[in-house]
Amino acid sequence: MIPVAFDYLKPSTVEDAVAALADAGDEAKVIAGGQSLLPVLRLRLAAPSLLVDLGGLDQLRGIRVDGDEVVVGAMTTHAELVASAVAQAEVPLLAAAASVIGDRQVRHRGTFGGALAHADPAGDLPTVAVALDATMVVAGPDGRRNVPASEFFVDYFTTALGPRDVLVEARLPRLSGWGMRYEKFNRTAQAWATVGVAATVQRSNGSISAARVALTNMGPVPVRASAVEAALAGADASESAIEAAAAQAVEGTSPASDLAASAEYRAHLVTVLTRRAVTIAAGL
């Protein structure tokens, strides 16, 4: 199908983009890499009167260290995350998840901020953002505000972004000495995650001092596996302790049944993948 007619604007500053969205009201859409929005437009599931293209905002690109945080610009592509020495050294979980998104063409066009704003429950990067306790920096008509990842994802394909907001960047705490792993199961190499698990583990004197575990496609938004984290805190860094903790991964989740998998199969998968991700993150 062909999208409905729309006006097109390519602003040169974030402030210009916010102003354009404010003028257009609810009839405007932001486009970043277009890997999610363009298919929606072609299917006429969205019919905006205005597209605001962020492709000219170079200030939204790049990955850098800022004190105790790693800052990732919203227009940074998945391929740039994979290739980034900063990402590989400071937040390897992010680089690893970006490397299994779609295919090479998608990774070279799709953007970090676009994936977060799209908020697909089967998306990889939202889960990583939650596991890393990221903070989203959002620009709107009243200025900029910080939104924790735990509050950013609201429901299926729904975030805390308003119709006049632009996601500027995400700020991720530097986790020096933490092990990290992203495990993903999908039916084909380019498919969305049937289930995914993002795990970070801190070890001390043969024990796990802290762990953060977040789950992909186990509910309408990324889910922190709180029961697993509590079971791991202070536990021996052993395969048996990790297996016992991973058995609690399904607690607090609401997996759906669809063409890819039943809810029961997802519950089985999340237990297996949690054990695998935490074991590797713990260095075992």
C-alpha positions as CSV (number, residue, x, y, z in Angstrom):
1,M,0.0,0.0,0.0
2,I,0.9,3.7,-0.3
3,P,0.9,6.0,2.7
4,V,-1.5,8.8,3.0
5,A,-0.2,12.2,1.9
6,F,1.8,14.1,4.6
7,D,4.0,17.2,4.9
8,Y,7.7,16.6,5.7
9,L,10.1,18.7,7.8
10,K,13.8,18.1,8.6
11,P,14.7,20.4,11.4
12,S,18.3,21.5,12.2
13,T,17.9,21.6,16.0
14,V,16.1,19.7,18.7
15,E,14.2,22.8,19.7
16,D,13.0,23.3,16.1
17,A,11.7,19.7,16.1
18,V,9.8,20.2,19.4
19,A,8.3,23.4,18.0
20,A,7.2,21.7,14.9
21,L,5.5,18.9,16.9
22,A,3.8,21.5,19.1
23,D,2.4,23.3,16.1
24,A,1.1,20.2,14.5
25,G,-0.4,18.8,17.6
26,D,-1.4,15.1,17.7
27,E,-1.2,14.8,13.9
28,A,2.6,14.7,13.6
29,K,5.0,11.7,13.9
30,V,8.7,11.7,14.5
31,I,10.8,9.6,12.1
32,A,14.4,8.4,13.0
33,G,15.7,5.5,11.1
34,G,12.3,4.6,9.8
35,Q,12.7,0.8,10.2
36,S,9.5,0.6,12.3
37,L,7.5,3.6,11.2
38,L,7.7,3.2,7.4
39,P,6.0,-0.2,7.4
40,V,3.3,1.2,9.7
41,L,2.8,4.1,7.3
42,R,2.6,1.8,4.3
43,L,-0.1,-0.3,6.0
44,R,-1.9,2.9,6.9
45,L,-1.9,2.0,10.5
46,A,-0.8,5.6,11.1
47,A,-1.8,8.6,9.0
48,P,0.2,11.6,10.2
49,S,-0.3,15.0,8.6
50,L,3.4,15.8,9.3
51,L,6.6,13.8,9.5
52,V,9.4,15.4,11.5
53,D,12.7,13.8,10.4
54,L,15.5,13.8,13.0
55,G,18.0,12.6,10.5
56,G,19.7,16.0,10.3
57,L,20.3,16.3,14.1
58,D,24.0,15.2,14.4
59,Q,23.9,16.4,18.0
60,L,21.8,13.3,18.7
61,R,24.4,10.9,17.4
62,G,27.3,9.2,19.2
63,I,28.4,7.4,22.3
64,R,30.5,9.0,25.0
65,V,31.6,8.7,28.6
66,D,30.4,11.5,30.9
67,G,31.7,11.0,34.5
68,D,30.0,7.9,35.9
69,E,27.7,7.5,32.9
70,V,27.7,6.4,29.3
71,V,25.6,8.7,27.1
72,V,24.1,7.3,24.0
73,G,22.5,9.7,21.5
74,A,19.0,8.8,20.3
75,M,20.0,8.9,16.6
76,T,22.9,6.5,17.1
77,T,22.4,3.5,14.9
78,H,22.5,-0.2,16.0
79,A,25.6,-0.7,13.8
80,E,27.4,2.2,15.5
81,L,26.6,0.6,18.9
82,V,28.0,-2.7,17.8
83,A,31.2,-1.1,16.5
84,S,31.7,1.4,19.4
85,A,34.8,0.8,21.5
86,V,33.1,2.8,24.3
87,A,30.0,0.5,24.2
88,Q,32.1,-2.6,24.1
89,A,34.2,-1.5,27.0
90,E,31.6,0.2,29.2
91,V,28.2,-1.4,28.4
92,P,28.9,-4.6,26.4
93,L,25.3,-5.7,27.1
94,L,24.1,-2.9,24.9
95,A,26.5,-3.7,22.0
96,A,25.6,-7.4,22.3
97,A,21.9,-6.8,22.1
98,A,22.3,-4.4,19.1
99,S,24.3,-7.0,17.2
100,V,21.3,-9.4,17.1
101,I,18.7,-6.9,15.9
102,G,17.2,-7.7,12.5
103,D,19.8,-8.0,9.7
104,R,22.7,-5.8,8.6
105,Q,20.6,-3.4,6.6
106,V,18.3,-2.8,9.6
107,R,21.2,-2.3,11.9
108,H,22.7,0.3,9.6
109,R,19.4,2.3,9.4
110,G,17.6,1.6,12.7
111,T,18.4,3.8,15.7
112,F,18.8,3.4,19.4
113,G,16.2,6.1,20.2
114,G,13.8,4.8,17.6
115,A,13.8,1.3,19.1
116,L,13.2,2.7,22.6
117,A,10.4,5.1,21.4
118,H,8.7,2.3,19.4
119,A,8.6,0.2,22.6
120,D,7.9,-3.2,20.9
121,P,7.6,-5.7,23.8
122,A,9.7,-8.1,21.6
123,G,12.4,-5.4,21.1
124,D,15.9,-6.0,22.5
125,L,17.1,-2.6,23.4
126,P,14.2,-1.6,25.7
127,T,15.0,-4.6,27.9
128,V,18.7,-3.7,28.0
129,A,17.8,-0.1,29.0
130,V,15.8,-1.4,31.9
131,A,18.5,-3.9,33.0
132,L,21.1,-1.1,33.0
133,D,18.8,1.3,34.9
134,A,19.1,3.8,32.1
135,T,17.7,7.4,32.3
136,M,16.0,8.8,29.2
137,V,16.5,12.5,28.5
138,V,13.4,13.9,26.8
139,A,13.0,17.4,25.2
140,G,9.5,18.9,25.2
141,P,7.8,22.3,25.1
142,D,8.6,22.9,28.8
143,G,12.3,22.0,28.4
144,R,14.2,18.8,29.2
145,R,13.3,16.2,31.7
146,N,14.8,12.9,32.9
147,V,12.6,9.7,32.8
148,P,13.9,6.4,34.4
149,A,13.7,3.4,32.1
150,S,11.4,1.8,34.7
151,E,8.9,4.6,34.1
152,F,9.5,5.2,30.4
153,F,7.8,2.0,29.0
154,V,4.1,2.2,29.8
155,D,2.3,-0.4,27.7
156,Y,2.4,-2.1,24.4
157,F,4.0,0.3,21.9
158,T,3.5,3.1,24.5
159,T,6.0,5.2,26.3
160,A,6.1,8.3,28.5
161,L,6.8,10.4,25.4
162,G,4.1,12.9,24.7
163,P,3.1,13.9,21.1
164,R,5.3,17.0,21.4
165,D,8.4,15.2,22.9
166,V,11.7,14.2,21.3
167,L,13.9,11.5,22.9
168,V,17.4,13.1,23.0
169,E,19.6,10.5,24.7
170,A,19.9,7.7,27.2
171,R,22.3,7.9,30.1
172,L,23.6,4.5,31.4
173,P,25.5,4.1,34.7
174,R,29.0,2.7,34.2
175,L,29.1,-0.7,35.8
176,S,32.8,-1.3,36.3
177,G,33.6,-4.9,37.1
178,W,30.1,-6.3,36.3
179,G,29.7,-9.2,34.0
180,M,27.0,-8.9,31.3
181,R,25.1,-11.1,28.9
182,Y,22.1,-10.9,26.6
183,E,20.5,-14.2,25.6
184,K,17.8,-14.2,22.9
185,F,15.7,-17.0,21.4
186,N,14.1,-16.4,18.0
187,R,12.7,-18.7,15.4
188,T,14.8,-17.3,12.6
189,A,18.0,-15.2,12.5
190,Q,16.2,-12.0,11.6
191,A,13.1,-12.4,13.7
192,W,12.0,-10.5,16.8
193,A,12.8,-12.1,20.2
194,T,10.4,-14.9,21.2
195,V,12.0,-14.4,24.6
196,G,15.2,-12.5,25.7
197,V,17.1,-12.1,28.9
198,A,19.5,-9.2,29.8
199,A,21.6,-10.0,32.8
200,T,24.3,-8.1,34.7
201,V,26.1,-9.6,37.7
202,Q,28.6,-8.3,40.2
203,R,30.8,-10.8,42.0
204,S,32.7,-10.5,45.2
205,N,34.7,-13.2,47.1
206,G,33.1,-16.0,45.3
207,S,29.6,-14.8,45.8
208,I,27.1,-12.7,43.7
209,S,26.9,-9.4,45.5
210,A,24.3,-7.9,43.1
211,A,22.4,-8.8,39.9
212,R,20.1,-7.1,37.5
213,V,17.9,-9.2,35.2
214,A,15.4,-7.9,32.7
215,L,13.1,-9.9,30.4
216,T,12.1,-9.4,26.8
217,N,8.6,-10.3,25.5
218,M,7.3,-11.6,28.9
219,G,4.7,-8.9,29.2
220,P,3.6,-5.6,27.5
221,V,6.8,-3.9,28.7
222,P,10.3,-5.1,29.7
223,V,10.1,-6.9,33.0
224,R,12.6,-6.8,35.8
225,A,13.0,-10.3,37.2
226,S,12.9,-9.1,40.8
227,A,12.5,-12.6,42.3
228,V,15.6,-13.8,40.5
229,E,17.6,-10.7,41.6
230,A,16.6,-11.2,45.2
231,A,17.6,-14.9,45.1
232,L,20.9,-14.1,43.6
233,A,21.9,-11.3,46.0
234,G,24.5,-12.8,48.3
235,A,24.2,-16.3,46.8
236,D,27.2,-18.4,45.9
237,A,28.5,-17.9,42.4
238,S,27.7,-21.5,41.5
239,E,25.6,-23.1,38.8
240,S,23.3,-24.7,41.3
241,A,22.5,-21.4,43.0
242,I,21.9,-19.8,39.7
243,E,19.7,-22.6,38.5
244,A,17.6,-22.2,41.7
245,A,17.3,-18.5,41.2
246,A,16.4,-18.8,37.5
247,A,13.5,-21.1,38.3
248,Q,11.8,-17.9,39.7
249,A,12.1,-16.0,36.4
250,V,8.5,-16.3,35.4
251,E,7.2,-14.7,38.6
252,G,5.6,-11.3,37.9
253,T,5.4,-11.9,34.2
254,S,2.5,-12.0,31.8
255,P,3.6,-13.7,28.6
256,A,1.3,-13.8,25.6
257,S,0.4,-16.7,23.3
258,D,0.8,-15.9,19.7
259,L,2.0,-17.5,16.4
260,A,5.6,-17.5,17.7
261,A,5.0,-19.3,21.0
262,S,2.5,-20.2,23.6
263,A,2.6,-18.5,27.0
264,E,3.6,-21.9,28.5
265,Y,6.5,-22.2,26.1
266,R,7.7,-18.7,26.9
267,A,7.6,-19.5,30.6
268,H,9.9,-22.5,29.9
269,L,12.2,-20.4,27.7
270,V,12.6,-17.6,30.2
271,T,13.8,-20.0,32.8
272,V,16.4,-21.6,30.5
273,L,17.6,-18.3,29.1
274,T,17.8,-16.7,32.5
275,R,20.0,-19.5,33.8
276,R,22.2,-19.3,30.7
277,A,22.5,-15.5,30.8
278,V,23.3,-15.2,34.5
279,T,25.8,-18.1,34.4
280,I,27.8,-16.5,31.6
281,A,27.5,-13.0,33.2
282,A,28.8,-14.5,36.4
283,G,31.9,-15.8,34.6
284,L,31.1,-19.5,35.1
